[in-house]
Amino acid sequence: METAFYNGIVYTADAAVPVAQAFVVRDGTFVAVGTNSDVAACATKVDLGGRCVIPGLVDSHCHILSGIQQAAMNMIFLENEILPEELGETLSEEVAPGSDGLVAAMGIDITKGTFSARDLDGHFPDRPVMVFSFDGHALLLNTCAMQALGVDREVEDPDENSYFVRGQDGLPTGLVIEIPAMMRCRSLMGDETEGDHGEALEGLLQAYASCGYTTAFDAMSADGEAAEVFPLLKEFDESGKLTMRISGSFCYHGEEYMEPEKALDYMRELRDSVRSDNLRMDTLKMIADGTVEEHSALLSEPYADQPQCRGSELTGAEDMRTMAQLAAEDGFRIHIHAIGDRAVTEVLEVLGGPGRTAPTRTIAHNQIYRAEDIERIAREGDIFFQTTPHWVQFDEATVAFLGEKRAGRQFPFGTMRRNGVAVTFGSDACVGEPSCNAFAGMFYAAARAEDPERFGCFPPAEEGISREEALAAYTIAGARQLGWEKETGSITAGKSADFVILDRDPMTCPIAELPDTTVLETWFRGEQVFRLDAGDDGEGKTRR
């Protein structure tokens, strides 16, 4: 059956026909895009009533599978403004009375003070607690958790860049910095049941649909641990319950953790066993450095507030080169986290050398660039510049860490676009985080271009981009990064009918109102998977 949607403002993200009034859907596919008169002969029609329609959104870097685990663990989310002296009481108020077992939370900003186990011990003397930083690059344990894990005076740090913070007495304080050391604490989280994962997955899929997403890239799906969630994802897809496309990745931490050949074998096994209509496991993820907040982003010049510190190399350049070559030769996409300018330089060497033959190459986050590396990524021509636009919000701590000059050249969206580099946007989060609001992301990207000081963004204005470019970063560009561009990313005849109906026109509404854009309906493969009903509880309805 054919259904025509007409009388709308349709932003297609297709350069051939950027704006339309109507489109026709047949058997889950767009079969025509054009004017109202083009669809007049269609027997079944839906009047859009002047509403705006955009393609289904693409989250080009998220952690949806971590979200499944977090939901199964009843993860508590905290405001990142919380101070050490407030943490124990605040967390105890969020814990269900009479519950037991691990207390897991996320959201602290370790730049807000000196966090330690004693901030938790008074409220949780006999129950293990682990609290992740908001950026996922630090972890706080209470004394009970450290005892359960064997984190004591004798515990060894993985390396100088990832470690257990110690007091003057040599004893661990409870604060754990960066992913290699944090990986040693994962056993505390235990195993969750498939039933818990299934319920969590259903909730996350509904949340993603309510935000307008129909495609997502999970940036750290597995790293050699048992991946019991993948059979569940495949089961959901084969039963018609997976209401979006998901591309997954294997995260390689270096030869110390797994030999490259063994990692490649594991990646192949996942790629072959996981693949279904809406599910792919075809990307190598690596992490070159940490974050500015933890002073672990790898910089070419020292931090302004710590002149002895230039950040951390979390995966060695030689390890990345070896793994990139193996993965590229086997047809895997390559996606590498790099925040500091020195990390970007190293990653460009990897992607421009042994990783060159990968189907797609992506640098994720891209906070600080040197001029010569902007020229190099432009010369390469097909490396994706992936980031989260919400991060251009002005923050005094970042200025203190980087210095005013360097803080003023963060996230060069505008320069990249002017040089022909493909920019893609993602949340770097699970649903529930503010950065999952793509319309807030479009706001920060565009408001920065209009008046960064007025809208609380890092300057300069020339590093902002237009709303149209921001929409492309959340749609067609993201689909190309993931290799889904033949199926989705634009409202184009022949592609999957993935589209979103909005309550306003995000291209023309007052810019201050852009973050408040509301998704009324989300359609995936021609089926309505979300509808916001008038007068409901705000969660809407998901159908499939």
Summary of the structure (lengths in Angstrom):
residues: 544
radius of gyration: 23.1
end to end distance: 17.2
largest distance: 80.8
contacts: 1973
relative contact order: 0.13
helix: 34%
strand: 24%
